[in-house]
Amino acid sequence: MASLQHGIALLLVATGLGSCSAASQVRDGVGAAVTAPLDDFNLRREFIPTVLLQAEGNPYDTRNLNQCTTIAAEVIRLNDALGPDTDEPPHDDGTRLSERAQDAAARAALDAIRNSVTDFIPGRNWIRRLSGADQHSRSVQSAIQAGRSRRAYLKGLGMQRNCAPPASPSWYRPRSAAYAQ
């Protein structure tokens, strides 16, 4: 109960500081935080993008990757599913420190609400195992890892073929202006 009160306090701080972004983030996330037990009972599942399932099936597949443009297209598909790679510089989104602090408070409030709601489930670990939710979570993590491995492999392949980013890491510069196609 204390964590729920903590979550409500953080929620009030996040929404009361005046950031439209934080208030919107909390408003959009409260539903997901409150319905988190649906994940435990395997009534709601996280979607696994097709590109990650394909990467899990064969992360080192080189079919149809004979040009830099096709390698880049595949890396972009993986970026869309996974978010930016670790070699990408952080984007300066123009937010000020106070706005980032409000966003962090909003995330903390949502985490506290989610934890409070799921703490009421007795035998939660067993329910997750029996319902298949635990297995699905492992499948999601496996697909994410395979997608990351594939993206790294593709960027290495792009460097080998002298491709410009995004078919190679963002810091890589092809050896000549007319890089390989």
C-alpha positions in Angstrom: 0.0 0.0 0.0 2.9 2.3 0.7 4.2 2.0 -2.9 0.7 2.9 -4.2 0.8 6.0 -2.0 4.3 6.7 -3.3 3.1 6.3 -6.8 0.2 8.7 -6.3 2.5 11.2 -4.8 4.9 10.9 -7.7 1.9 11.2 -10.1 0.9 14.4 -8.5 4.4 15.8 -8.7 4.7 14.8 -12.3 1.4 16.3 -13.4 1.6 19.3 -11.1 4.9 20.6 -12.3 3.3 22.0 -15.5 4.8 19.8 -18.2 2.3 18.8 -20.9 4.7 16.0 -21.8 4.8 14.5 -18.3 1.0 14.9 -17.8 0.4 13.3 -21.2 2.8 10.5 -20.4 1.1 9.8 -17.1 -2.4 10.0 -18.7 -1.4 7.6 -21.5 0.4 5.2 -19.2 -2.0 4.9 -16.3 -4.2 2.5 -18.2 -1.3 0.2 -19.0 0.0 0.3 -15.5 -3.4 -0.5 -14.0 -4.0 -3.4 -16.4 -0.6 -4.9 -15.9 -2.1 -8.0 -14.3 -3.6 -8.9 -17.7 0.0 -9.6 -18.8 0.5 -11.9 -15.8 -2.6 -13.9 -16.7 -1.5 -14.0 -20.4 -4.7 -12.2 -21.4 -2.7 -9.4 -23.1 0.5 -10.1 -25.0 3.3 -7.9 -26.2 3.5 -7.9 -30.0 6.7 -9.2 -31.5 7.5 -7.5 -34.8 8.0 -9.7 -37.8 11.5 -8.4 -38.5 12.5 -9.7 -35.0 10.9 -13.1 -35.6 12.8 -13.3 -38.9 16.1 -12.4 -37.1 15.4 -15.0 -34.5 15.0 -17.6 -37.2 18.3 -16.8 -39.0 20.2 -13.7 -37.7 23.1 -14.3 -40.2 20.9 -14.6 -43.4 22.6 -12.8 -46.3 20.0 -13.5 -49.0 19.1 -10.4 -51.0 21.8 -8.3 -49.2 24.1 -7.7 -52.2 23.8 -3.9 -52.1 24.3 -1.2 -49.5 20.7 0.0 -50.0 19.2 -3.4 -49.1 21.5 -3.7 -46.1 20.4 -0.2 -45.0 16.7 -1.0 -45.5 17.0 -4.0 -43.3 18.9 -2.0 -40.6 16.2 0.7 -40.7 13.5 -2.0 -40.3 15.4 -3.3 -37.2 15.8 0.3 -35.9 12.0 0.8 -36.2 11.4 -2.4 -34.1 14.2 -2.0 -31.6 14.8 1.8 -31.3 18.1 3.4 -32.0 21.3 1.4 -31.8 24.0 2.1 -29.2 26.3 3.6 -31.8 23.7 6.4 -32.5 24.4 9.7 -30.8 21.6 10.8 -28.4 19.1 13.0 -30.0 18.8 16.5 -28.7 15.1 16.8 -28.5 15.2 20.3 -27.2 13.9 19.5 -23.7 15.2 21.3 -20.7 16.5 19.5 -17.6 13.3 20.3 -15.7 11.2 18.7 -18.4 13.4 15.6 -18.3 13.0 15.5 -14.5 9.2 15.7 -14.9 9.3 12.8 -17.4 11.4 10.8 -15.0 8.9 11.5 -12.2 6.1 10.4 -14.5 7.9 7.1 -15.3 8.6 6.5 -11.6 4.9 7.1 -10.8 3.7 4.7 -13.4 6.2 2.1 -12.3 5.0 2.4 -8.7 1.4 2.1 -9.8 2.2 -1.0 -11.9 4.1 -2.6 -9.1 1.3 -1.9 -6.6 -1.3 -3.4 -8.8 0.8 -6.6 -9.6 1.8 -7.0 -5.9 -1.8 -7.8 -5.0 -1.6 -11.0 -7.1 -0.9 -14.0 -4.8 1.5 -16.5 -6.3 2.2 -14.2 -9.2 5.3 -16.1 -10.3 3.3 -19.4 -10.5 0.4 -17.7 -12.3 2.9 -16.3 -14.9 4.3 -19.8 -15.4 1.0 -21.6 -15.6 -0.6 -19.0 -17.9 2.3 -19.0 -20.3 3.0 -15.3 -19.7 6.5 -16.1 -18.4 7.3 -18.1 -21.6 6.0 -15.3 -23.8 8.2 -12.8 -21.9 11.2 -15.0 -22.6 10.2 -15.2 -26.3 10.0 -11.4 -26.5 13.4 -11.0 -24.9 14.9 -13.7 -27.2 13.5 -11.9 -30.3 14.9 -8.6 -29.1 18.3 -10.1 -28.6 18.2 -11.8 -32.0 17.2 -8.5 -33.6 20.2 -6.7 -31.9 22.5 -9.4 -33.1 21.2 -9.2 -36.6 21.6 -5.4 -36.7 25.2 -5.7 -35.4 25.9 -8.3 -38.0 24.4 -6.2 -40.8 26.4 -3.2 -39.8 29.6 -5.2 -39.8 28.6 -6.6 -43.3 28.0 -3.0 -44.4 31.5 -1.9 -43.2 33.0 -4.9 -45.0 31.3 -3.8 -48.2 32.2 -0.1 -47.6 28.6 1.1 -47.2 27.7 4.4 -45.6 25.4 4.5 -42.5 22.8 3.3 -41.7 24.2 0.1 -43.5 27.2 0.5 -41.2 27.8 2.2 -37.8 27.0 5.9 -37.6 30.7 6.7 -37.0 31.9 4.8 -40.1 33.0 6.7 -43.2 33.3 4.8 -46.5 36.8 4.8 -47.9 35.8 7.0 -50.9 33.0 9.3 -51.8 31.7 6.7 -54.3 31.0 4.0 -51.7 30.1 0.4 -52.7 26.6 -0.3 -53.9 
